[in-house]
Amino acid sequence: MAGARTEQRPNSASTSKAQANARRSRLAAATEPPVRPGPGTAMVAMGGRDADGCITLANAHLRLELAPSLGGGITRFDWRHQGTLVPIFRPCVDPGPDTDPNQLACYPLLPYSNRIGNGHFQFSGRSIDVPCNRAGEPLPLHGDGWLGAWEVAEEASTRVRLTLDRSDGKPYAFRAAQTYALDDATLAVSLDVENTGDEALPFGLGLHPFLMREADTELSAAAGGVWLCGDDWLPVRHVPTPPAWQFGVAYPMPSEMVNNAFTGWSGRTRVLWPKRRLSLTIAADTDYYVLYAPPGESFFCFEPVDHPINAVNLPGGGEAHGMTVLEPGERLSREFRFTVERTGEAARRGRPRTRAGAKARARDAAR
């Protein structure tokens, strides 16, 4: 499948093409055909819209509910198993016009991810001011996509394409699209943004899913480094990943608060729920992720992004930290895949054996 697609300035075309090819190859290797998780149901809802304008996509394995008016975000993402719906993302209860976006199951991050320090940065000799975009937040957060009402451009039972026009935005003027598609046991999401402004700016993309967290939830998400944050959650120092956060193999969720950007990510992560005997593989053509894991909550956020928090104000600017400088008319795309499967089936296929998988096999042997 295609990876990031950008139209670059002539002096950076070769480097960007090589980076895009590397990301494309990595994503293709990470998304081998999924195992179909359990028996399919005899009847499958064909999807459609409800009275509030929410859209349902469904196949024999997955069910997805979207709210175009709420940032084009996801309100539910469930695995269908023997006539029941098993939540993969934390479901949004009774979405409506007054729903806080942070109650959604997932929303898009564009044209940048997370916070911008002081609502300001320097770029190409220009001083760029980014206004706060959310009441109660002292800094601009996550861009405009998650707060806007998206239009439905295409709709089918297992696929929908949404669009957003912010051509009058300041300082970021853009048009964006997001596509959701169900393919067997995989949810594929693509984000696309075009600079419709008069001047070049650094752009970035990502997703913000809220994943179910249970007492035994494990995470495998190896990364080379992490940005340590201050009290304002802005990065202050980049260090090698400390042992407690080296999720090289399936590792229990940390008990302390984590709200940090990780670097040198392979683009592939697994989340395991051993008691449910389920796993989720996340694959993306990005090099970073933000892990937000508040203690005591029934969710955590694993956010695949193409740049760390406050990238535009880090040494070298956003372009040195994964963001893509788009000239007027240029576009940037990213792709994300979420594949659900039974952990026992993953083991039989010869996937790397995690501690969660070993426990499940031991229980099976004892029965």
FENFENLIN-V562741 format. One record per pair of residues at least 24 apart in sequence whose C-alpha atoms are under 10 Angstrom apart, sorted by the first residue. I is the first residue (numbers start at 1). J is the second residue. D is the distance in whole Angstrom. If there is no record, write none. Layout:
I:J:D
I:J:D
//
This chain:
1:25:9
1:27:8
1:28:6
1:29:10
1:31:9
1:335:9
2:27:8
2:28:8
2:190:10
2:285:9
2:333:9
2:334:9
2:335:8
3:27:7
3:28:9
3:190:10
3:284:8
3:285:6
3:286:9
3:333:7
3:334:6
3:335:6
3:336:9
4:190:10
4:191:10
4:192:9
4:284:10
4:285:7
4:286:9
4:331:10
4:332:7
4:333:5
4:334:5
4:335:7
5:192:9
5:330:10
5:331:7
5:332:6
5:333:5
5:334:8
5:335:10
6:192:10
6:193:10
6:194:10
6:324:8
6:325:9
6:326:8
6:330:7
6:331:6
6:332:5
6:333:7
6:334:10
7:324:10
7:325:10
7:326:8
7:327:9
7:329:9
7:330:6
7:331:6
7:332:8
8:324:9
8:325:8
8:326:7
8:327:8
8:330:7
8:331:9
8:332:10
9:325:9
9:326:8
9:327:8
9:330:9
16:324:9
20:285:9
20:286:10
22:285:9
23:266:9
23:267:8
23:284:9
23:285:5
23:286:7
23:287:9
24:284:9
24:285:7
24:286:10
24:335:10
25:285:9
26:266:8
26:267:7
26:268:9
26:283:9
26:284:9
26:285:7
26:286:10
27:266:9
27:267:7
27:268:8
27:283:6
27:284:6
27:285:6
27:286:9
27:335:9
27:336:9
27:337:9
28:283:9
28:284:10
28:285:9
29:268:10
29:283:10
30:266:9
30:267:8
30:268:6
30:269:9
30:281:9
30:282:9
30:283:6
30:284:9
30:285:10
30:337:9
31:186:9
31:268:9
31:281:9
31:282:9
31:283:7
31:284:9
31:336:10
31:337:8
31:338:9
31:339:8
32:339:10
33:183:10
33:184:9
33:185:9
33:186:9
33:339:9
34:183:9
34:184:8
34:185:6
34:186:7
34:281:10
34:339:7
34:340:8
34:341:7
34:345:10
34:346:9
35:184:9
35:185:7
35:186:10
35:339:9
35:340:8
35:341:6
35:342:8
35:345:7
35:346:8
35:349:9
36:60:9
36:61:7
36:184:7
36:185:6
36:186:9
36:339:10
36:340:8
36:341:7
36:342:9
36:345:9
37:61:7
37:62:10
37:79:9
37:80:9
37:81:8
37:184:9
37:185:7
37:278:9
37:339:10
37:340:7
37:341:5
37:342:6
37:343:9
37:344:10
37:345:8
37:346:10
38:80:9
38:81:7
38:82:8
38:341:8
38:342:8
38:345:9
39:80:9
39:81:7
39:82:7
39:83:10
40:80:8
40:81:7
40:82:7
40:83:9
41:80:8
41:81:8
41:82:6
41:83:6
41:84:9
42:82:9
42:83:9
43:83:9
44:80:10
44:83:10
45:157:9
46:156:9
46:157:5
46:158:8
47:155:10
47:156:8
47:157:5
47:158:8
47:159:10
48:155:8
48:156:8
48:157:7
48:158:10
49:155:10
52:95:9
52:96:7
52:97:9
53:96:10
54:95:9
54:96:9
55:152:10
55:155:9
55:156:10
55:157:9
55:160:9
56:156:10
56:157:8
56:158:8
56:159:10
56:160:9
57:155:9
57:156:8
57:157:5
57:158:5
57:159:7
57:160:8
57:180:9
57:181:8
57:182:7
58:156:10
58:157:6
58:158:6
58:159:9
58:181:10
58:182:7
58:183:10
58:184:10
59:157:8
59:158:7
59:182:7
59:183:8
59:184:7
59:185:9
60:182:10
60:183:10
60:184:7
60:185:8
61:85:10
61:182:9
61:183:9
61:184:6
61:185:5
61:186:9
61:340:9
61:341:10
62:86:9
62:87:10
62:88:10
62:158:10
62:182:7
62:183:9
62:184:8
62:185:6
62:186:8
62:187:8
62:339:10
62:340:9
63:87:9
63:158:9
63:182:8
63:185:10
63:187:9
64:89:10
64:158:9
64:159:10
64:180:9
64:181:9
64:182:8
64:187:9
65:91:10
65:92:10
65:105:9
66:95:10
66:104:9
66:105:9
66:106:9
66:107:10
66:160:9
66:180:9
67:95:8
67:96:9
67:97:10
67:104:9
67:107:10
67:149:9
67:150:9
68:148:9
68:149:6
68:150:5
68:151:7
68:152:7
68:161:10
68:162:7
68:163:9
68:164:10
69:96:9
69:97:8
69:146:10
69:147:9
69:148:7
69:149:4
69:150:6
69:151:8
69:152:10
70:95:9
70:96:8
70:97:8
70:98:9
70:99:8
70:100:9
70:101:7
70:104:8
70:107:9
70:145:9
70:146:7
70:147:7
70:148:7
70:149:6
70:150:8
71:101:8
71:104:9
71:106:10
71:107:7
71:108:7
71:109:10
71:144:8
71:145:6
71:146:4
71:147:5
71:148:5
71:149:5
71:150:6
71:151:10
71:162:10
71:164:9
72:106:9
72:107:7
72:108:8
72:145:8
72:146:7
72:147:9
72:148:8
72:149:7
72:150:5
72:151:8
72:152:9
72:161:10
72:162:7
72:163:9
72:164:9
72:177:10
72:178:8
72:179:10
73:101:8
73:104:7
73:105:7
73:106:6
73:107:4
73:108:7
73:145:9
73:146:7
73:147:9
73:148:10
73:149:10
73:150:9
73:178:10
73:207:10
73:208:9
73:209:9
74:101:10
74:104:6
74:105:5
74:106:5
74:107:6
74:108:9
74:180:10
74:209:9
74:210:10
75:101:10
75:103:8
75:104:5
75:105:5
75:106:7
75:107:9
76:104:8
76:105:6
76:106:8
77:105:7
77:106:9
77:187:9
77:209:10
77:211:10
78:340:9
79:185:8
79:186:10
79:278:10
79:339:10
79:340:7
79:341:9
80:185:9
86:276:9
86:278:10
87:211:9
87:212:7
88:209:10
88:210:9
88:211:6
88:212:6
88:213:9
88:271:10
88:273:10
88:278:9
88:279:9
88:280:8
88:338:10
88:340:8
89:209:7
89:210:5
89:211:4
89:212:5
89:213:9
89:299:8
89:300:9
89:301:9
90:209:8
90:210:6
90:211:5
90:212:5
90:213:8
90:298:8
90:299:6
90:300:9
90:301:10
91:210:8
91:211:9
91:212:9
91:299:10
92:210:10
100:147:9
101:146:7
101:147:7
102:146:9
102:208:9
102:209:10
102:210:9
103:210:9
104:146:10
104:208:10
104:209:8
104:210:8
105:208:8
105:209:6
105:210:5
105:211:8
105:212:10
105:299:10
105:301:10
106:146:9
106:207:7
106:208:5
106:209:4
106:210:6
106:211:9
106:301:9
106:303:10
107:142:10
107:145:8
107:146:6
107:147:9
107:206:9
107:207:6
107:208:5
107:209:7
107:210:9
108:142:8
108:143:9
108:144:9
108:145:6
108:146:6
108:147:9
108:178:8
108:189:10
108:190:10
108:191:8
108:205:8
108:206:6
108:207:5
108:208:6
108:209:9
108:303:10
109:141:9
109:142:5
109:143:6
109:144:8
109:145:6
109:146:7
109:147:10
109:191:9
109:204:8
109:205:6
109:206:5
109:207:5
109:208:7
109:303:9
109:304:10
109:305:8
110:141:10
110:142:6
110:143:5
110:144:6
110:145:6
110:146:8
110:172:10
110:174:10
110:176:8
110:191:9
110:192:9
110:193:8
110:203:8
110:204:6
110:205:5
110:206:7
110:207:9
110:305:10
111:142:8
111:143:6
111:144:7
111:145:7
111:172:7
111:173:9
111:174:8
111:175:10
111:176:9
111:192:10
111:193:7
111:194:9
111:195:9
111:201:10
111:202:9
111:203:5
111:204:5
111:205:6
111:206:9
111:323:10
111:332:10
112:140:10
112:141:8
112:142:6
112:143:5
112:144:9
112:145:9
112:172:10
112:202:8
112:203:6
112:204:5
112:205:6
112:206:8
112:305:9
112:306:9
112:307:8
112:308:10
112:309:9
112:310:9
112:311:9
112:312:9
112:318:10
112:323:8
113:140:10
113:141:7
113:142:5
113:143:7
113:203:9
113:204:7
113:205:7
113:206:7
113:207:9
113:208:9
113:290:9
113:303:9
113:304:10
113:305:7
113:306:8
113:307:7
113:308:8
113:309:7
113:310:8
113:311:9
113:323:10
114:139:9
114:140:8
114:141:5
114:142:5
114:143:8
114:206:10
114:208:10
114:233:10
114:234:9
114:261:10
114:290:9
114:305:10
114:307:9
114:308:8
114:309:6
114:310:7
114:311:9
115:139:6
115:140:6
115:141:5
115:142:7
115:143:9
115:232:10
115:233:8
115:234:7
115:235:10
115:308:9
115:309:6
115:310:6
115:311:9
115:312:10
116:140:6
116:141:7
116:142:9
116:143:10
116:234:8
116:309:7
116:310:5
116:311:8
116:312:7
116:313:8
117:141:10
117:232:9
117:233:10
117:234:7
117:235:9
117:309:9
117:310:6
117:311:9
117:312:9
117:313:7
117:314:10
118:310:10
118:313:10
119:310:10
120:310:10
120:312:9
120:313:8
121:310:9
121:311:10
121:312:6
121:313:6
121:314:10
121:317:9
121:318:10
122:312:8
122:313:8
122:317:8
122:318:10
123:200:9
123:201:7
123:202:8
123:312:8
123:313:9
123:317:8
123:318:9
123:319:10
124:200:9
124:201:9
124:317:10
128:170:10
128:171:7
128:172:10
128:201:9
129:170:9
129:171:7
130:170:8
130:171:6
130:172:8
131:170:8
131:171:9
138:232:9
139:232:10
141:309:10
141:310:10
142:204:10
142:205:9
142:206:9
142:207:10
142:208:9
142:309:10
143:172:9
143:204:10
143:205:10
144:169:9
144:172:9
144:174:10
145:175:10
145:176:8
145:177:10
145:178:10
146:207:10
146:208:9
150:176:9
150:177:9
150:178:9
151:177:9
152:177:10
152:178:10
153:177:9
153:178:10
153:179:10
154:179:9
155:179:10
155:180:10
156:181:9
157:181:9
157:182:9
158:182:5
158:183:8
158:184:10
158:187:10
159:183:9
159:187:10
159:188:9
159:189:10
160:189:10
161:189:10
161:190:9
161:191:10
162:191:10
163:191:10
163:192:9
163:193:10
164:193:9
165:193:10
165:194:10
165:196:9
166:195:10
166:196:8
166:197:10
167:194:9
167:195:8
167:196:6
167:197:7
168:196:9
168:197:8
169:196:9
169:197:8
170:197:9
171:197:8
171:199:10
171:201:9
172:196:8
172:197:7
172:198:10
172:199:9
172:200:10
172:201:8
172:202:9
172:203:9
173:197:5
173:198:8
173:199:9
173:201:10
173:328:9
174:203:10
174:328:9
174:329:9
174:331:9
175:329:10
175:331:9
176:331:9
176:332:10
176:333:10
177:333:9
178:333:10
178:334:10
178:335:10
179:335:9
180:336:10
180:337:10
181:337:10
182:337:10
182:338:10
182:339:10
183:337:10
183:339:9
184:339:9
184:340:9
185:280:10
185:338:8
185:339:6
185:340:6
185:341:7
186:280:9
186:281:9
186:282:10
186:337:7
186:338:5
186:339:4
186:340:7
186:341:9
187:282:10
187:336:8
187:337:6
187:338:5
187:339:6
187:340:9
188:282:10
188:283:10
188:284:10
188:335:7
188:336:6
188:337:5
188:338:6
188:339:9
189:284:10
189:334:9
189:335:6
189:336:5
189:337:6
189:338:8
190:284:10
190:333:7
190:334:6
190:335:4
190:336:6
190:337:9
191:332:8
191:333:6
191:334:5
191:335:6
191:336:9
192:331:7
192:332:6
192:333:4
192:334:7
192:335:9
193:326:10
193:329:10
193:330:9
193:331:6
193:332:5
193:333:7
193:334:9
194:326:8
194:327:9
194:328:8
194:329:6
194:330:6
194:331:4
194:332:7
194:333:9
195:325:10
195:326:6
195:327:7
195:328:5
195:329:5
195:330:6
195:331:6
195:332:9
196:326:10
196:327:9
196:328:6
196:329:6
196:330:8
196:331:9
197:326:10
197:327:8
197:328:6
197:329:8
198:327:8
198:328:6
198:329:9
199:326:9
199:327:6
199:328:6
199:329:10
200:324:10
200:325:6
200:326:5
200:327:4
200:328:6
200:329:9
200:330:9
201:318:9
201:319:10
201:323:10
201:324:8
201:325:5
201:326:6
201:327:7
201:328:9
202:311:10
202:312:8
202:317:9
202:318:6
202:319:7
202:322:9
202:323:6
202:324:5
202:325:4
202:326:6
202:327:9
203:306:9
203:307:9
203:312:10
203:318:8
203:319:9
203:322:9
203:323:6
203:324:5
203:325:6
203:326:7
203:331:9
203:332:8
204:305:8
204:306:6
204:307:7
204:308:10
204:311:9
204:318:9
204:319:10
204:322:8
204:323:5
204:324:6
204:325:9
204:326:10
204:332:8
204:333:9
204:334:9
205:286:9
205:304:9
205:305:6
205:306:6
205:307:8
205:322:10
205:323:8
205:324:9
205:332:8
205:333:8
205:334:7
205:335:10
206:284:9
206:286:8
206:288:9
206:289:9
206:290:10
206:303:7
206:304:6
206:305:4
206:306:6
206:307:8
206:333:10
206:334:8
206:335:9
206:336:9
207:284:10
207:289:10
207:290:10
207:301:10
207:302:9
207:303:6
207:304:6
207:305:7
207:306:10
207:334:10
207:335:10
207:336:8
208:289:10
208:290:9
208:291:10
208:292:10
208:301:7
208:302:7
208:303:5
208:304:7
208:305:9
209:299:10
209:300:8
209:301:6
209:302:6
209:303:6
209:304:9
210:292:9
210:293:10
210:298:9
210:299:6
210:300:6
210:301:5
210:302:7
210:303:9
211:271:9
211:280:10
211:293:10
211:298:9
211:299:5
211:300:5
211:301:6
211:302:7
211:303:10
212:271:10
212:273:9
212:297:9
212:298:6
212:299:5
212:300:7
212:301:9
213:253:9
213:271:10
213:272:10
213:273:8
213:293:9
213:296:10
213:297:7
213:298:5
213:299:4
213:300:6
213:301:9
214:253:9
214:272:10
214:273:7
214:274:10
214:275:9
214:276:10
214:296:10
214:297:9
214:298:6
214:299:8
214:300:10
215:252:9
215:253:9
215:273:9
215:274:10
215:275:9
215:296:10
215:298:9
216:251:10
216:252:7
216:253:8
216:272:8
216:273:6
216:274:7
216:275:7
216:276:10
216:356:9
217:250:9
217:251:8
217:252:6
217:253:6
217:271:7
217:272:6
217:273:5
217:274:7
217:275:9
217:276:10
217:279:10
217:356:9
218:247:9
218:249:9
218:250:5
218:251:5
218:252:4
218:253:6
218:254:9
218:270:8
218:271:6
218:272:5
218:273:7
218:274:8
218:279:9
218:354:10
218:355:9
218:356:8
219:245:10
219:246:10
219:247:6
219:248:9
219:249:8
219:250:5
219:251:5
219:252:6
219:253:6
219:254:10
219:269:8
219:270:6
219:271:5
219:272:6
219:273:9
219:279:10
219:280:10
219:302:10
220:246:9
220:247:5
220:248:6
220:249:5
220:250:4
220:251:6
220:252:9
220:253:10
220:268:9
220:269:6
220:270:5
220:271:6
220:272:8
220:281:9
220:354:9
221:245:9
221:246:8
221:247:5
221:248:6
221:249:7
221:250:8
221:251:9
221:262:10
221:265:7
221:266:8
221:267:9
221:268:7
221:269:5
221:270:7
221:271:9
221:282:9
221:289:9
221:291:10
221:302:9
222:246:6
222:247:5
222:248:4
222:249:7
222:250:10
222:262:9
222:263:9
222:264:8
222:265:6
222:266:7
222:267:9
222:268:9
222:269:8
222:270:10
223:247:8
223:248:8
223:261:10
223:262:6
223:263:6
223:264:5
223:265:5
223:266:7
223:267:9
223:287:9
223:288:8
223:289:9
224:248:10
224:262:8
224:263:6
224:264:5
224:265:7
224:266:9
224:288:10
225:261:9
225:262:6
225:263:5
225:264:6
225:265:9
225:288:10
226:260:7
226:261:6
226:262:4
226:263:6
226:264:9
226:288:9
226:289:10
226:290:9
226:308:9
227:259:10
227:260:6
227:261:6
227:262:6
227:263:8
227:290:10
227:308:8
227:309:8
228:258:10
228:259:9
228:260:7
228:261:8
228:262:9
229:258:10
229:259:8
229:260:7
229:261:9
229:309:9
233:259:7
233:260:8
233:309:9
233:310:10
234:259:10
234:260:9
234:261:10
234:308:10
234:309:7
234:310:7
234:311:10
234:313:10
235:260:8
235:261:8
235:308:9
235:309:7
235:310:7
235:311:9
235:313:10
235:314:8
236:314:9
237:314:10
238:262:9
238:263:9
239:263:10
249:352:9
249:353:9
249:354:7
249:355:8
250:353:9
250:354:6
250:355:7
250:356:7
250:357:9
251:354:9
251:355:8
251:356:9
252:355:10
252:356:10
253:293:8
253:295:9
253:300:9
254:293:8
254:294:9
254:295:8
255:293:8
255:294:8
255:295:6
255:296:8
256:293:8
256:294:7
256:295:6
256:296:9
257:291:10
257:292:8
257:293:6
257:294:5
257:295:6
257:296:9
258:290:9
258:291:6
258:292:5
258:293:5
258:294:6
258:295:8
258:300:10
258:301:10
259:290:7
259:291:6
259:292:4
259:293:7
259:294:8
259:301:9
260:289:8
260:290:6
260:291:6
260:292:7
260:293:9
260:308:9
260:309:8
261:288:7
261:289:6
261:290:4
261:291:7
261:292:9
261:303:9
261:304:10
261:305:9
261:307:8
261:308:5
261:309:6
261:310:10
262:287:9
262:288:6
262:289:5
262:290:6
262:291:8
262:304:10
262:305:10
262:307:9
262:308:7
262:309:10
263:287:6
263:288:5
263:289:7
263:290:9
263:306:10
263:307:9
263:308:8
263:321:9
263:322:10
264:288:6
264:289:9
265:289:7
265:304:9
267:304:8
267:305:10
267:336:9
268:304:10
268:336:10
268:337:10
269:302:9
269:304:10
269:338:10
270:338:10
270:339:9
270:340:10
271:302:10
271:340:10
272:340:10
272:341:10
272:342:10
272:343:8
272:354:9
272:355:10
272:356:7
272:357:9
273:342:10
273:343:9
273:356:8
273:357:10
274:342:10
274:343:8
274:355:9
274:356:5
274:357:7
274:358:10
274:359:8
274:360:7
275:356:9
275:359:10
275:360:8
276:342:9
276:343:9
276:360:10
277:341:9
277:342:6
277:343:5
277:344:7
277:345:10
277:356:8
277:357:8
277:359:10
277:360:7
278:340:7
278:341:6
278:342:5
278:343:5
278:344:8
278:345:10
278:346:9
278:356:10
278:357:10
279:339:8
279:340:6
279:341:6
279:342:6
279:343:6
279:344:10
279:346:9
279:356:10
279:357:10
280:337:10
280:338:6
280:339:5
280:340:5
280:341:7
280:342:9
280:343:9
281:337:8
281:338:6
281:339:5
281:340:7
281:341:8
282:336:7
282:337:6
282:338:5
282:339:7
282:340:9
283:335:8
283:336:6
283:337:5
283:338:7
283:339:9
284:334:8
284:335:6
284:336:4
284:337:6
284:338:9
285:333:10
285:334:6
285:335:6
285:336:7
285:337:10
286:322:8
286:334:8
286:335:9
286:336:9
287:321:10
287:322:8
288:321:9
288:322:8
304:335:10
304:336:8
305:334:9
305:336:10
306:334:9
//
